[in-house]
Amino acid sequence: MSTNAIPMRQNEDATLKFMRARQRTYSVAEGLLIFQILLTVVVPVAGAVMTLFYPGLRPHFAALALIVLLLDTVVLDRKYRKLIKHAAKLGEMFDCQVLELPWNNFVVGERPEAEDIGAAARAFSKRHDDSNILNWYPVAAGDLPLALGRIVCQRTNLRYDSQLRRSFGTIIIVVVAVVVIGLLIAGLAQDLNFTAWILTFAPATPLLSWAGREYFRQRDTADLLEELMKKARGFWDRALAGSCDTDACLEESREFQNAIYLRRSTSPLIIPYLYRIKRMQLEDEMNDAASNFLAEYQARQARA
């Protein structure tokens, strides 16, 4: 028997509705992200390559690069951020239900409308089953007292996200390096003068803008997550030692949840394919960590 209701609550249909809606919202945001990448990465790089062979197109592609940069900044990025914030609220509803946390209206704002949640959840269910959203948190967290199980689940959020963002940042650097070095070599091979090389490189400026923005966003977010993980470990040690009572632990967990929500609502997505590639590895790590925390608790109980 579980010590708390986390394993059961996270798989109840009424709770999964929030996760279905969240995943649907993230899916729409991911589609927008892919469109951004096509506009700011693929099109500019293709333009830069074409101008090596058709120099007369350089002014046209340079103008296109400026249009793409403006569209990305003024329209696409704002829509993208709005979707992320909405998905973060849906994730907050799931966490509050599963972890038995109070809703913080001051930090999170109003809950999404029931009609919007239902529509997004149904849209998700038309294309997906629930296999990828069941047991979202480690089952081992259910064998801990609720206050400790919450900490393990909240730390899981932080660790999972941090590792994905570090990997995505590395991919961004590699892609930019390959493109820049490739254009440099191509320019040298064609013996371009400095002005011609700059004009050839100009169409790729949206790529550099996107890559620089995304890399630093991902790195800064990962740094923040890892700092929160250290604090979560300290919180676990205090709670395990009995230094906070039920109400105090609940209050501190709510403060951690505030930080998790703010990170979710302001941080950029990663490319969806990376999540699918690394998911199995990260879930194994999640379950290993939960088992270790459970072993710590059991060892302390045995000594008591």
ZIWO-V358808 format. One record per pair of residues at least 12 apart in sequence whose ideal C-beta (glycine too) atoms are under 6 Angstrom apart, sorted by the first residue. I is the first residue (numbers start at 0). J is the second residue. D is the distance in whole Angstrom. If there is no record, write none. Layout:
BEGIN
I/J/D  I/J/D
END
This chain:
BEGIN
1/141/4  2/142/6  2/143/6  2/144/6  3/141/6  3/145/4  3/148/5  5/97/6  5/140/5  5/141/5  5/148/5  6/138/5  6/141/4  8/97/5  9/97/5  9/135/5  9/136/6  10/133/5  14/96/5  15/129/6  16/120/5  17/89/5  17/92/4  17/93/4  18/93/5  18/132/5  19/120/4  19/123/4  20/89/5  20/116/5  20/119/4  20/120/4  21/86/5  21/89/4  21/90/5  22/123/5  23/119/4  23/122/5  23/123/4  24/82/6  24/85/5  24/86/4  24/119/6  25/86/5  27/82/6  28/79/6  28/82/4  28/83/6  28/268/6  29/271/5  31/79/5  32/268/5  35/75/5  38/67/5  39/71/5  39/205/4  39/209/4  40/206/5  43/64/6  43/202/5  43/203/5  43/205/5  43/206/5  44/178/6  44/203/6  46/60/4  46/202/4  47/182/6  47/202/5  47/203/4  50/199/5  51/185/5  51/199/6  57/198/4  60/202/4  61/201/4  64/202/5  64/204/5  64/205/5  67/205/5  68/205/5  84/264/5  87/260/6  87/263/4  87/264/4  88/111/5  90/263/6  91/107/5  91/260/5  98/149/5  100/253/6  100/256/6  106/257/5  107/260/6  136/152/4  137/285/6  137/286/5  137/289/3  139/289/4  139/290/5  139/293/5  140/152/5  140/289/6  142/293/6  143/296/6  146/238/6  146/248/4  147/238/6  149/252/5  150/234/6  150/235/5  151/289/5  151/292/5  153/255/5  154/231/4  155/285/5  156/259/5  157/224/5  157/227/5  157/228/5  159/281/5  160/224/6  161/221/5  161/224/4  161/225/5  162/281/6  163/269/5  164/217/4  164/220/5  164/221/4  165/221/5  167/217/5  167/269/4  167/273/6  168/214/5  168/217/4  168/218/5  171/210/5  171/213/6  171/214/5  175/210/5  182/200/6  216/267/5  220/266/4  227/258/6  234/251/6
END
